[in-house]
Amino acid sequence: MNFEQKLESILTKHKAMGDRLLDPSSIDSREFGKLSKEYSDLGEVVGLIEKYHHTQKSLEEATELMKDPEMKEMAEEEFREAKKLLPEIEHNIKLSLIPKDKADDKNIILEIRAGTGGEEAALFASDLLGMYQKFAQSQRWKFEIMELSHSDTGGYREAICNISGNSVFSKMKFESGVHRVQRVPSTETQGRIHTSAATVAVLPEAEEVDIKIEEKDLRMDVYRSSGPGGQSVNTTDSAVRITHIPSGVAVACQDEKSQHKNRAKALKILKSRLYEFERQRIADEQSATRKSQVGSGDRSERIRTYNFPQSRVTDHRINLTSYNIDKVIGNGEILEFIEALVADDQARKLSEDI
């Protein structure tokens, strides 16, 4: 099916959907809601197609008018405008036809863990947490810390957060992977640069309709919360560890003083992890080359390096470098990287046969 045939099939489909919606008695309420959303989503593409056809017609009319000496100058201007506009509209149509990730509109569970580098890695994990928190503020998203595991020097061995707002996953999904830092640690007396790492996982927040968990498949253990160094910080068994027996996935929460609240947080994280495992399983089946693509979510992939001596931040997937590390880490100004990653992902998909 060529491009023009594809456009005609979309227009036909949109009209058929509209005709069905005009007779709601022919479909049940659940199907009506689903059909209404699909019809609305397709409306944006239809608008672009109509603009595309209108511009094509303008181009044809201008071509004819240029044969008239009295109309030639005006027609040439209209011809140039239509000629310039047509490929832009075609590109936007192709972008709109890229299959959308169903999780793009979802909130996320953000998990940051210190990797190689000991205490310096834990401090870097703390820096990443602050970076994402400031970026969330700039996007007017809600940022909630769900679980923190402190290191002895003030960093974090692990941080788990819930970020909610408008299309959070669509922007944050490319942050999954290994983040590397190169700098002189405060404990380094010789001034040597050390390399440390932290892993970031971005999980779309699962809803009840996304994944069902049977109570019989869960094992819950309770224990007393502990702070840095292992000392007990609570006199009651409020900390909770939930294990999903079939998969072996376990989640522990201890930040709340209430066992009930810790259990609710742990369940939310557990559902999101299981949902992401299922998404990746399906993606692996659909594309054997997925791991070579940007945003594959492979947490073993080194995606970005933060070099403090050179004030340099480099994303290795798209070879994009910024020399404003203080603004990136300190102010959370990572939109430049995110927009470039989204554009690169779109370009890759456009190169395929849509």
Salt bridges, closest charged atoms under 4 A:
ASP19 OD2 - LYS15 NZ 3.17
GLU31 OE2 - ARG20 NH2 3.05
ASP41 OD2 - LYS37 NZ 2.96
GLU64 OE2 - LYS67 NZ 3.18
GLU77 OE1 - ARG80 NH2 2.82
GLU90 OE2 - LYS94 NZ 3.29
ASP101 OD2 - LYS173 NZ 3.74
ASP101 OD2 - ARG279 NH2 2.71
ASP104 OD1 - LYS173 NZ 2.82
GLU111 OE1 - ARG113 NH2 2.98
GLU111 OE2 - ARG273 NE 2.69
GLU120 OE2 - ARG183 NE 2.41
ASP127 OD2 - ARG183 NH1 2.82
GLU158 OE2 - ARG113 NE 2.75
GLU175 OE1 - ARG304 NH1 2.82
GLU188 OE2 - ARG192 NE 3.30
GLU188 OE1 - HIS194 NE2 2.82
GLU205 OE2 - LYS268 NZ 3.76
GLU207 OE2 - LYS106 NZ 3.42
GLU208 OE2 - LYS271 NZ 2.51
ASP210 OD2 - LYS106 NZ 2.66
GLU215 OE2 - ARG263 NH2 2.71
ASP217 OD1 - LYS216 NZ 3.57
ASP221 OD2 - ARG219 NE 3.69
ASP237 OD1 - ARG224 NE 3.66
GLU256 OE2 - LYS265 NZ 2.90
GLU276 OE1 - ARG279 NH1 2.85
GLU278 OE2 - ARG281 NH2 2.52
ASP284 OD1 - ARG290 NE 3.04
GLU285 OE2 - ARG281 NH1 2.69
ASP315 OD2 - ARG304 NH2 3.04
ASP315 OD2 - ARG317 NH2 2.77
ASP344 OD2 - ARG348 NE 2.88
ASP345 OD2 - LYS349 NZ 3.07
